[in-house]
């Protein structure tokens, strides 16, 4: 069954990607082939949110290290709690693709109304008090680049669980942005009528729940990328050496892909992310981004505009922004590498807001500890 599923999902894993040409599994070599093999083995299928990165192999490996070691590998936190974080962050970021996938996984694991309540942002209707608090915490980290959860707020999980659950939040603030840009709104086939769609969702929940119950040992992804020293903003992962190592390697790999874009562009994006008042107003980020890049040289504005909208309002990245960027940076690898950098810069700023930059993760609420 597992091999059949892997083969059946290989074509959608690349065919559903837009703006870039993902590497088809038969053509994968080197690092791309290694990552694809691990994803199929440990996640159960070649997931499009991972394979969309394949034009930039280092970013591909980085996305998998974060996803595998925070979400998929066994640890102190339950898979139900991790999926609740993934789904709630995806709701906050308005990422319907990830809400569909991780809402289905949560329904397969919980088999109750609480999973649907998480996916529909009805936090108060989640029956388990710890899961409810975790979903509220994760959902409070967006929308916007800096998030809305105060750094001083206590977290609803133990110190042992913190590296995994904060890691899942960081991962999905990253993944949601990339998915909003490079994938369609839903992993389900288009044109399915209402009653049949419900049946497909039930089948997906059963399948994703079954895959999520498998035991995956931590650490196997680490050799895919070279070791890197942990940056100061990774303090929240210190209690779990594997998670800390995975994220340090992933951060370094994605940072290494950014220099293809001028330093002034990256500086502007970092400054806006660090400014709590720099949220795009209203329903559109376009006019806000145009004003933000006005002082840059004309040739740098397309990259800055794409980076800002990726970081602050990724669902609004359209073909026009991508095409403008490509006039100076035509390669698929550069497009993936730059949007990955902007997405991770936003996720890292949110992590700093959630945990308090440079300070220990706050202790768990006593009545909610595992």
C-alpha positions in Angstrom: 0.0 0.0 0.0 2.8 2.4 0.9 4.7 1.9 -2.4 1.5 2.3 -4.4 0.7 5.5 -2.6 4.2 6.9 -3.2 3.9 6.1 -6.9 0.4 7.6 -7.2 1.3 10.9 -5.6 4.5 11.5 -7.5 2.8 13.2 -10.5 0.7 15.6 -8.4 3.7 16.4 -6.3 5.3 18.2 -9.3 2.3 18.9 -11.6 0.5 21.0 -9.0 3.4 23.5 -8.7 3.1 26.9 -10.4 5.6 29.6 -11.4 8.5 27.1 -11.5 9.2 23.7 -13.0 9.6 21.2 -10.1 12.0 18.3 -10.7 10.0 15.1 -11.6 11.0 12.1 -9.4 12.4 10.1 -12.4 14.8 13.0 -13.2 15.9 13.7 -9.6 19.6 13.3 -8.9 22.0 14.2 -6.1 20.5 16.1 -3.1 17.0 16.3 -4.7 16.9 12.5 -5.1 18.0 12.0 -1.5 15.3 14.4 -0.2 12.6 12.9 -2.3 13.5 9.4 -1.0 13.3 10.5 2.6 10.0 12.4 2.1 8.4 9.3 0.6 9.7 7.0 3.2 8.9 9.2 6.3 6.0 11.3 5.2 4.4 8.6 3.2 4.2 10.5 -0.1 6.1 13.2 -2.0 4.4 16.2 -0.5 4.0 19.2 -3.0 4.9 21.8 -0.2 8.3 20.1 -0.2 8.8 19.3 -3.9 8.0 22.8 -5.0 11.5 23.8 -3.6 13.3 21.3 -5.9 14.7 23.9 -8.4 16.8 25.1 -5.4 18.2 21.9 -3.8 19.5 23.5 -0.6 16.1 25.1 0.1 14.4 21.8 -0.7 16.6 20.1 1.9 16.1 22.9 4.4 12.3 22.8 4.1 12.4 19.0 4.7 14.7 19.2 7.8 12.4 21.7 9.5 9.2 19.7 8.6 10.6 16.3 9.4 12.3 17.0 12.7 9.6 19.3 14.1 6.4 17.7 12.9 7.0 14.2 11.6 9.7 12.7 13.9 8.6 11.3 17.3 9.3 13.4 20.4 7.9 14.8 23.6 4.9 16.4 21.9 2.1 14.3 20.5 1.4 14.3 16.7 -2.1 15.6 17.5 -0.7 18.7 19.2 1.7 19.2 16.4 -1.0 18.9 13.8 -3.1 21.4 15.8 -0.3 23.9 15.6 0.2 23.3 11.8 -3.6 23.7 11.1 -4.0 26.7 13.3 -1.0 28.6 11.9 -2.2 27.8 8.4 -5.7 29.2 9.2 -4.0 32.4 10.6 -1.9 32.7 7.4 -4.9 32.1 5.1 -3.3 29.1 3.5 -6.2 26.9 2.4 -4.0 24.2 0.9 -2.2 23.6 4.3 -5.5 23.9 6.2 -7.0 21.2 4.0 -4.0 18.8 4.4 -3.4 19.3 8.2 -7.0 19.6 9.0 -7.5 16.2 7.4 -4.6 14.8 9.3 -6.0 16.1 12.6 -9.4 14.6 11.7 -7.8 11.3 11.0 -6.0 11.4 14.4 -8.8 12.7 16.6 -11.9 11.4 14.8 -14.1 14.0 16.4 -15.5 17.5 16.0 -12.4 19.1 17.7 -10.4 18.7 14.5 -12.9 20.5 12.4 -13.1 23.3 15.0 -9.4 23.8 14.7 -9.5 24.0 10.9 -12.4 26.5 11.1 -10.9 28.7 13.8 -13.6 27.8 16.4 -11.0 27.4 19.1 -13.5 27.5 22.0 -15.2 24.4 20.6 -12.1 22.2 21.0 -13.0 19.9 23.8 -9.6 19.0 25.1 -8.3 21.9 27.2 -4.6 21.5 26.3 -5.3 21.1 22.6 -7.6 24.1 22.7 -5.0 26.2 24.4 -2.3 25.1 21.9 -4.6 25.9 18.9 -5.3 29.4 20.4 -1.6 30.0 20.9 -0.7 29.0 17.4 -3.6 30.8 15.8 -2.6 33.9 17.7 0.7 34.1 15.9 -0.8 35.6 12.7 -1.8 37.1 10.4 1.1 39.5 9.8 4.8 39.1 10.0 5.2 39.9 13.6 2.3 38.0 14.9 -0.1 39.0 17.6 0.8 36.8 20.6 2.8 38.8 23.2 6.2 37.6 24.0 5.4 37.6 27.7 2.3 35.3 27.4 2.8 31.8 28.9 2.8 28.9 26.6 0.3 26.0 27.0 2.9 23.2 26.8 5.8 21.9 28.8 9.5 22.9 28.4 10.2 19.5 26.8 7.5 20.0 24.2 8.5 23.6 23.4 11.2 23.0 20.8 8.9 20.7 18.7 5.7 22.9 18.9 7.5 26.2 18.4 9.4 24.5 15.6 6.1 23.4 14.0 4.9 27.0 14.2 8.0 28.4 12.7 8.0 25.7 9.9 4.4 26.5 8.9 4.8 30.2 9.0 7.5 29.5 6.5 5.7 26.7 4.5 2.4 28.6 4.3 4.1 31.5 2.5 5.8 29.2 0.0 2.6 27.2 -0.6 0.5 30.4 -1.1 2.8 31.4 -3.8 3.6 28.2 -5.6 0.6 25.8 -5.1 -3.1 25.9 -5.8 -5.7 26.6 -3.1 -6.5 22.9 -2.6 -4.8 19.5 -3.0 -8.1 18.0 -4.0 -8.9 17.5 -7.7 -11.0 20.4 -9.2 -14.6 19.8 -10.2 -15.6 17.3 -7.5 -19.3 17.8 -6.7 -20.3 18.6 -3.1 -21.4 15.2 -1.8 -18.4 13.4 -3.5 -16.1 16.0 -2.1 -17.2 15.1 1.4 -16.4 11.5 0.7 -12.9 12.4 -0.6 -12.2 14.4 2.5 -13.2 11.5 4.7 -10.9 9.2 2.8 -8.1 11.8 3.0 -8.6 12.1 6.7 -8.3 8.3 7.2 -5.2 8.1 5.0 -3.4 11.1 6.5 -4.2 10.0 10.0 -2.9 6.5 9.3 0.4 7.9 7.9 0.7 10.2 10.9 0.5 7.3 13.3 3.7 5.8 12.0 6.9 6.1 14.1 9.6 8.1 12.5 12.9 8.3 14.4 14.4 11.8 14.8 17.7 12.9 13.2 17.9 11.0 9.9 17.5 14.2 7.8 20.5 16.0 9.4 23.2 14.6 7.0 21.4 16.2 4.1 22.9 19.6 5.0 26.2 20.6 6.5 26.3 21.5 10.2 26.0 25.1 11.1 26.3 27.1 14.4 22.9 28.0 15.9 22.0 31.7 15.6 20.9 33.6 18.6 17.2 33.6 17.6 17.1 29.8 17.8 17.3 29.8 21.6 13.8 28.3 21.8 15.2 25.0 20.4 18.0 24.6 22.9 16.1 21.9 24.8 16.1 19.5 21.9 19.5 19.0 20.2 18.1 17.4 17.0 15.5 20.2 16.4 18.2 22.8 17.2 20.7 21.2 14.8 18.1 20.7 12.0 16.9 24.3 12.2 20.5 25.7 12.4 21.4 23.8 9.2 18.1 24.9 7.5 18.5 28.5 8.4 22.1 28.5 7.2 21.2 26.9 3.9 18.3 29.3 3.2 20.4 32.3 4.2 23.2 31.2 1.8 20.7 31.5 -1.1 19.8 35.1 -0.5 22.9 37.0 -1.8 21.7 36.7 -5.4 19.4 39.6 -4.5 21.0 43.0 -3.5 21.8 43.6 0.1 19.7 46.8 0.2 16.6 44.7 -0.7 17.2 42.3 2.1 17.9 45.1 4.6 14.6 46.8 3.8 12.7 43.5 4.3 14.4 42.9 7.6 13.7 46.4 8.8 10.0 46.2 7.9 9.7 42.8 9.6 11.3 44.2 12.8 8.9 47.2 12.9 5.7 46.2 14.7 3.8 49.1 12.9 4.8 47.9 9.4 1.7 45.9 8.7 0.1 46.4 5.2 -3.2 48.3 5.6 -6.6 47.1 4.3 -7.2 44.2 2.0 -4.3 44.9 -0.4 -0.6 44.9 0.3 0.3 46.2 -3.2 0.1 50.0 -2.6 1.8 49.5 0.8 4.6 47.6 -0.9 4.9 50.2 -3.7 5.4 53.0 -1.1 7.9 50.9 0.9 10.2 50.4 -2.0 10.0 53.9 -3.5 13.4 55.0 -2.2 15.3 52.0 -3.8 16.8 52.1 -7.3 14.2 51.2 -9.9 16.0 48.0 -10.8 15.8 46.7 -7.2 12.1 47.5 -6.6 10.6 44.3 -8.1 12.7 42.1 -5.8 11.9 44.2 -2.8 8.2 44.3 -3.7 8.0 40.5 -4.1 9.9 40.0 -0.8 7.7 42.3 1.2 4.4 40.8 -0.1 5.8 37.3 0.4 6.7 38.1 4.0 3.5 40.1 4.9 0.7 38.9 2.6 1.9 35.8 0.6 -1.6 35.0 -0.6 -1.5 38.2 -2.7 1.7 37.2 -4.6 0.5 36.8 -8.2 2.0 36.3 -11.6 2.7 40.0 -12.1 5.0 40.2 -9.1 6.8 37.0 -10.1 7.2 38.2 -13.7 8.6 41.5 -12.6 11.2 39.7 -10.4 12.1 37.4 -13.2 13.2 40.2 -15.6 16.3 40.6 -13.5 16.4 37.1 -12.0 15.1 34.7 -14.6 16.1 31.4 -13.0 13.7 29.1 -11.1 16.4 28.5 -8.5 16.8 32.2 -7.7 13.0 32.7 -7.4 12.7 29.8 -5.0 15.8 30.8 -3.0 14.7 34.4 -2.6 11.1 33.7 -1.7 12.4 31.0 0.7 14.6 33.6 2.4 11.8 36.1 2.7 9.4 33.5 4.0 11.9 32.3 6.6 12.8 35.9 7.6 9.1 36.4 8.4 8.9 33.1 10.3 11.9 33.9 12.4 10.6 37.3 13.3 7.3 35.6 14.4 9.3 33.2 16.5 11.1 36.1 18.2 7.7 37.6 19.0 6.2 34.4 20.3 9.2 33.5 22.6 10.9 36.8 23.4 14.1 37.3 21.4 17.2 36.2 23.3 15.2 35.0 26.4 14.2 31.5 27.6 10.8 30.1 26.5 8.3 31.0 29.2 7.3 28.1 31.5 4.2 26.1 30.6 0.9 26.8 32.2 0.9 24.4 35.2 -2.7 23.2 34.7 -2.0 22.4 31.0 1.3 20.5 31.3 1.5 17.0 29.9 
